[in-house]
Amino acid sequence: MTEKNKASDKNKETEHKLTLRQLRLADYKAIKGIMDTVYSNLGGSWTKEEFVALLKAFPEGQICITDKGKVVAGALSIIVKYSDYGDKHTYEQIVGKGKFDTHNPGGDTLYGVDVFVDPEYRNLRLGRRLYDARKELCENLNMRGIIAGGRIPGYMEQSEKMSPRKYIDMVRNKEIYDPILTFQLSNDFHVRKILKGYMPSDIESKAYATLLEWINVYYEEREELIGGQKSVVRIGIVQWQMRNLTSLEDLLQQIEFYVDTVSSYKADIIMFPEFFNAPMMALSNDPSPSAAIRTLADYTEEVREKLITMALSYNINIIAGSMPEYNNKQLHNVSYLCRRDGTYDKQYKLHVTPDEAAYWGMRGGNKLSIFDTDIGKIGILICYDVEFPELARMLSDMDMKILFVPYWTDTKNAYLRVRRCAQARAIENECYVAITGSVGNLPRVENMDIQYSQSAVFSPSDFAFPHDAVVAEATPNTEMTLIADLDLDLLKDLNTGGSVRNLRDRRKDLYNVNWILD
């Protein structure tokens, strides 16, 4: 490995690397440490014997999140036949007083025994990841739903003013915040019943608990348990409004607004446009465009790190449009993929436009990458690059399923070049293509003063897809987002049984496309 490659690998080191997996016996020490802290007023951790019994009974149901190998959160569950217990039961009855001999592999309901997060990691919303993993487990085990008894620790302060029912109604209506019930309701659970004496030692909840239920609407489906690749991927793309900013904080606030909004729709990935941070150039005192964009590049590393944190915190993969990178007297245009596991990668723009070269001295990169993500293999081509069909074809040969194209265009004819080429890439490579750009004006930013955009998501053109091969499209020149569900199984069917089969029918005996640079 060359020194340059070593330096590149070092640059990809991040603060976090999150992994979802099943718990192991060797994790007990870490689990005990977290539970003793979280449940210091409720008796602390399960004993090692109880932990062993749980793992032996139902290893698939015990999951955790690790950060670079360190366990930082966990969720425990068992399977029960719910009619054996009904709505009137206690926590001790469900867990068999710690023996967990109540686990029934032939049952119909996943019962949530426990969820805990290391207090130092609570700002990363790991609880939501664990709940989503439990839902995935429930669906893939073909359980009818999830049942859990929920504490209401905030009720202690309100118990003299209102009944438990009134308290729960107030929390449901967002008039009162409860640290546990508010979280559970926001994760699609509903209160089935109020229990008295569910956990008598819970003084904060005045021994009351909510019996919560989440219904599995995919009850008949059977797939992998957890960590399996989704067949339907939800993407969100931002048609970005260029607006005057007073600071970097203004930019980050605008970015986080969209990340928060799109992630609330349970999207797997969000994409921003090319040069979405361009308004920062208006803050530069540099008189020339070339100097202003190099000043803009000074912000790139900090913005990238903030985006990595947002990807972790909001549990969504982020394609950071593109930003300028200035190293060793060379200016490049780079798009960052910030994964929700804490890692990141980047794709350079390979073809620069005449204006980018003339105004800024921009140079093209020299590497084309396919990116592994938890939604499958994706590719990123920045604006002008999608107008070169060889690039998308090589990505398709590496099993790309979705191509993301952040762009910036100033006029409609420039936009139509990107759009028409993106649609062609979707058809010829039997993949989905998502494109997005920016709208509005930047009077004090030379060479980026006007914008034209109509963001869209394209599909192949066949019977299983929209009649016009457009999955979704934005209103032209209007700030907005698009949310679209992409069925990856349709791509498999197209490749084997489509009306035409562009990938399979290529005459490889006559021609091929190769990458020349080693």
TORZAKE-803892 format. One line per 4 residues: number of its first residue (from 1); their letters; for each residue x, y, z of C-alpha. Coordinates in steps of 0.2 Angstrom, whole numbers. Layout:
% residues N
NUM) A) X,Y,Z | ...
//
This chain:
% residues 518
1) MTEK) 0,0,0 | 7,17,-5 | 9,31,7 | -5,40,-2
5) NKAS) -17,26,0 | -13,25,18 | -17,43,20 | -33,40,11
9) DKNK) -38,26,23 | -34,37,38 | -45,51,31 | -60,38,31
13) ETEH) -58,35,50 | -74,41,59 | -79,44,77 | -92,30,76
17) KLTL) -95,13,67 | -112,6,72 | -116,-12,69 | -133,-21,73
21) RQLR) -131,-39,78 | -137,-53,90 | -131,-53,108 | -118,-66,113
25) LADY) -113,-73,130 | -97,-63,130 | -107,-47,129 | -114,-49,147
29) KAIK) -101,-38,156 | -105,-24,144 | -124,-27,146 | -122,-27,165
33) GIMD) -113,-11,165 | -126,-2,155 | -141,-10,164 | -134,-6,181
37) TVYS) -133,12,176 | -150,14,168 | -159,4,181 | -150,9,196
41) NLGG) -167,12,205 | -175,-4,198 | -163,-17,204 | -150,-15,190
45) SWTK) -145,-29,178 | -151,-46,175 | -140,-59,183 | -128,-69,172
49) EEFV) -138,-85,175 | -154,-75,168 | -144,-69,153 | -138,-86,149
53) ALLK) -156,-93,151 | -163,-80,139 | -149,-83,126 | -152,-101,127
57) AFPE) -171,-99,125 | -171,-87,110 | -154,-81,104 | -162,-73,88
61) GQIC) -172,-61,99 | -158,-54,109 | -150,-39,98 | -138,-25,101
65) ITDK) -129,-11,93 | -110,-10,94 | -99,5,91 | -82,-1,85
69) GKVV) -85,-18,94 | -91,-10,110 | -109,-14,115 | -119,2,118
73) AGAL) -137,-3,117 | -148,-18,118 | -165,-25,116 | -172,-42,123
77) SIIV) -187,-51,118 | -196,-68,119 | -210,-76,109 | -226,-80,118
81) KYSD) -244,-87,113 | -253,-72,119 | -269,-81,123 | -260,-90,137
85) YGDK) -258,-73,146 | -271,-61,139 | -271,-43,144 | -270,-46,163
89) HTYE) -253,-51,167 | -237,-45,176 | -219,-43,170 | -214,-57,182
93) QIVG) -226,-69,174 | -220,-65,156 | -201,-68,160 | -205,-83,171
97) KGKF) -196,-75,186 | -180,-74,176 | -180,-92,170 | -188,-87,153
101) DTHN) -196,-104,152 | -211,-94,146 | -203,-93,128 | -214,-102,116
105) PGGD) -206,-105,98 | -224,-109,92 | -231,-93,99 | -239,-79,89
109) TLYG) -232,-63,97 | -215,-55,100 | -215,-49,118 | -203,-35,122
113) VDVF) -193,-39,138 | -181,-24,139 | -173,-10,129 | -158,0,136
117) VDPE) -146,12,129 | -129,18,136 | -133,36,142 | -118,42,133
121) YRNL) -126,37,117 | -143,43,119 | -141,58,107 | -139,45,93
125) RLGR) -157,39,93 | -152,21,95 | -168,16,104 | -177,19,87
129) RLYD) -165,8,78 | -168,-6,91 | -187,-4,89 | -185,-4,70
133) ARKE) -175,-20,71 | -188,-28,83 | -201,-24,70 | -191,-32,56
137) LCEN) -188,-47,67 | -207,-48,70 | -211,-47,52 | -198,-60,47
141) LNMR) -203,-72,60 | -221,-70,54 | -228,-64,71 | -244,-55,72
145) GIIA) -237,-41,82 | -226,-35,96 | -233,-33,114 | -223,-24,128
149) GGRI) -227,-17,145 | -221,1,146 | -216,11,161 | -223,29,163
153) PGYM) -210,37,174 | -217,55,172 | -233,50,180 | -226,52,198
157) EQSE) -226,71,196 | -244,71,189 | -252,57,200 | -260,70,212
161) KMSP) -267,80,198 | -274,66,186 | -278,48,183 | -266,37,173
165) RKYI) -279,37,159 | -279,56,159 | -260,56,159 | -259,44,145
169) DMVR) -271,55,135 | -261,70,138 | -245,62,133 | -254,55,117
173) NKEI) -260,73,113 | -242,80,116 | -248,91,131 | -236,81,142
177) YDPI) -219,73,138 | -215,56,146 | -197,50,142 | -203,32,138
181) LTFQ) -222,33,133 | -218,48,121 | -205,38,113 | -215,22,111
185) LSND) -230,31,103 | -219,40,91 | -213,22,85 | -230,17,80
189) FHVR) -236,8,96 | -253,11,103 | -259,9,121 | -270,-7,122
193) KILK) -273,-6,140 | -268,2,157 | -260,-11,169 | -260,-9,188
197) GYMP) -246,-19,197 | -237,-24,181 | -221,-20,190 | -224,-16,208
201) SDIE) -206,-10,211 | -208,4,199 | -211,19,210 | -209,32,197
205) SKAY) -224,25,187 | -234,22,203 | -234,4,199 | -244,8,183
209) ATLL) -239,3,166 | -246,4,148 | -249,-12,138 | -242,-7,121
213) EWIN) -245,-16,104 | -238,-14,87 | -247,-23,73 | -238,-32,59
217) VYYE) -247,-28,43 | -236,-40,34 | -241,-55,44 | -240,-68,31
221) EREE) -223,-63,24 | -207,-73,28 | -190,-67,26 | -173,-66,34
225) LIGG) -173,-61,53 | -163,-45,55 | -150,-36,44 | -158,-42,28
229) QKSV) -157,-31,13 | -174,-23,9 | -184,-27,-6 | -192,-10,-6
233) VRIG) -181,5,-3 | -188,22,2 | -178,37,-4 | -180,56,-1
237) IVQW) -173,69,-12 | -172,88,-9 | -175,101,-22 | -164,114,-13
241) QMRN) -168,133,-11 | -153,143,-13 | -155,157,0 | -144,171,8
245) LTSL) -135,164,23 | -126,174,37 | -115,159,44 | -111,141,43
249) EDLL) -124,138,57 | -138,144,45 | -132,131,32 | -131,117,45
253) QQIE) -148,121,52 | -156,121,34 | -148,104,31 | -154,96,47
257) FYVD) -171,102,44 | -172,92,29 | -163,77,36 | -175,77,51
261) TVSS) -191,79,40 | -186,65,27 | -180,53,41 | -197,55,49
265) YKAD) -205,47,34 | -194,31,37 | -183,35,22 | -167,25,20
269) IIMF) -157,38,10 | -158,57,7 | -149,66,-7 | -145,85,-8
273) PEFF) -140,94,-25 | -123,98,-32 | -115,113,-23 | -129,114,-11
277) NAPM) -117,124,0 | -114,138,-13 | -123,152,-3 | -108,152,8
281) MALS) -98,159,-6 | -108,176,-4 | -99,178,13 | -82,178,5
285) NDPS) -73,194,3 | -63,186,-12 | -66,196,-27 | -64,182,-40
289) PSAA) -74,166,-42 | -59,155,-41 | -54,163,-25 | -72,162,-18
293) IRTL) -74,143,-21 | -57,139,-13 | -63,148,2 | -79,138,1
297) ADYT) -68,122,1 | -62,127,19 | -79,122,25 | -81,105,17
301) EEVR) -73,94,30 | -83,102,44 | -99,100,34 | -95,82,31
305) EKLI) -92,78,49 | -109,86,54 | -117,76,40 | -110,60,47
309) TMAL) -117,64,64 | -134,68,57 | -133,51,47 | -130,42,64
313) SYNI) -143,52,74 | -157,52,62 | -153,34,56 | -153,39,37
317) NIIA) -140,37,24 | -135,55,17 | -129,59,-1 | -121,76,2
321) GSMP) -124,82,-15 | -107,89,-19 | -94,101,-11 | -77,108,-17
325) EYNN) -62,100,-11 | -45,109,-12 | -29,99,-8 | -12,100,-14
329) KQLH) -16,115,-25 | -29,105,-34 | -48,109,-34 | -60,95,-36
333) NVSY) -79,93,-35 | -84,78,-23 | -100,70,-17 | -99,61,0
337) LCRR) -110,46,5 | -112,47,24 | -119,30,30 | -130,28,45
341) DGTY) -117,16,52 | -105,30,55 | -94,27,39 | -92,37,24
345) DKQY) -86,37,6 | -84,49,-8 | -86,50,-27 | -76,64,-37
349) KLHV) -84,72,-52 | -75,65,-66 | -80,77,-80 | -79,95,-77
353) TPDE) -89,107,-88 | -80,121,-98 | -87,134,-86 | -80,125,-71
357) AAYW) -63,124,-78 | -63,142,-84 | -70,151,-69 | -63,140,-55
361) GMRG) -49,129,-62 | -59,114,-57 | -51,97,-61 | -59,80,-64
365) GNKL) -56,65,-53 | -50,48,-59 | -59,35,-50 | -76,27,-52
369) SIFD) -84,18,-36 | -98,7,-32 | -104,9,-14 | -111,-5,-3
373) TDIG) -125,1,8 | -138,-7,19 | -150,-4,4 | -139,-12,-8
377) KIGI) -126,-6,-21 | -128,12,-27 | -119,23,-38 | -116,42,-38
381) LICY) -113,52,-54 | -112,71,-52 | -121,81,-65 | -111,81,-81
385) DVEF) -105,64,-77 | -122,56,-81 | -121,63,-99 | -107,50,-102
389) PELA) -116,33,-103 | -100,23,-101 | -99,27,-82 | -117,21,-78
393) RMLS) -114,5,-88 | -98,1,-78 | -108,4,-62 | -122,-7,-68
397) DMDM) -109,-21,-72 | -104,-19,-53 | -123,-23,-49 | -129,-5,-46
401) KILF) -147,-4,-42 | -150,14,-39 | -140,29,-47 | -140,45,-38
405) VPYW) -136,61,-48 | -135,78,-39 | -134,92,-51 | -133,111,-53
409) TDTK) -140,119,-69 | -144,137,-73 | -156,135,-88 | -169,123,-94
413) NAYL) -159,117,-108 | -145,113,-97 | -157,104,-85 | -165,94,-100
417) RVRR) -148,87,-104 | -146,80,-87 | -164,74,-86 | -164,65,-103
421) CAQA) -148,57,-100 | -153,51,-83 | -169,43,-91 | -158,34,-104
425) RAIE) -147,28,-90 | -162,20,-81 | -168,11,-96 | -152,5,-103
429) NECY) -145,-1,-86 | -161,-7,-79 | -160,3,-63 | -168,17,-54
433) VAIT) -160,35,-56 | -164,49,-44 | -159,67,-49 | -160,83,-39
437) GSVG) -154,101,-41 | -157,118,-33 | -168,133,-36 | -168,151,-33
441) NLPR) -155,165,-36 | -138,170,-28 | -135,188,-34 | -118,189,-26
445) VENM) -111,172,-32 | -104,174,-49 | -106,159,-60 | -120,152,-49
449) DIQY) -132,166,-49 | -147,158,-56 | -154,140,-54 | -166,129,-64
453) SQSA) -172,112,-57 | -186,99,-58 | -180,85,-47 | -186,67,-52
457) VFSP) -185,49,-49 | -184,38,-65 | -187,19,-68 | -185,7,-82
461) SDFA) -199,8,-95 | -209,-8,-95 | -226,-14,-88 | -221,-16,-70
465) FPHD) -216,2,-69 | -225,19,-71 | -232,21,-89 | -220,36,-92
469) AVVA) -205,28,-82 | -206,43,-70 | -208,37,-52 | -210,55,-45
473) EATP) -205,72,-50 | -205,89,-42 | -214,105,-47 | -201,115,-57
477) NTEM) -191,129,-48 | -200,126,-31 | -192,121,-15 | -198,104,-10
481) TLIA) -194,86,-6 | -199,70,-15 | -202,53,-6 | -202,38,-17
485) DLDL) -203,19,-14 | -192,9,-26 | -196,-10,-28 | -179,-18,-31
489) DLLK) -187,-35,-35 | -195,-28,-50 | -177,-25,-57 | -174,-44,-55
493) DLNT) -190,-48,-64 | -186,-36,-78 | -169,-43,-81 | -176,-61,-83
497) GGSV) -193,-58,-91 | -194,-40,-97 | -201,-35,-114 | -183,-30,-118
501) RNLR) -168,-35,-108 | -155,-22,-111 | -142,-29,-100 | -143,-47,-105
505) DRRK) -145,-44,-124 | -129,-34,-126 | -117,-41,-139 | -102,-43,-129
509) DLYN) -95,-53,-144 | -94,-36,-153 | -90,-23,-140 | -87,-19,-122
513) VNWI) -83,-5,-110 | -67,-5,-100 | -59,6,-87 | -41,10,-93
517) LD) -33,18,-78 | -25,6,-66
//
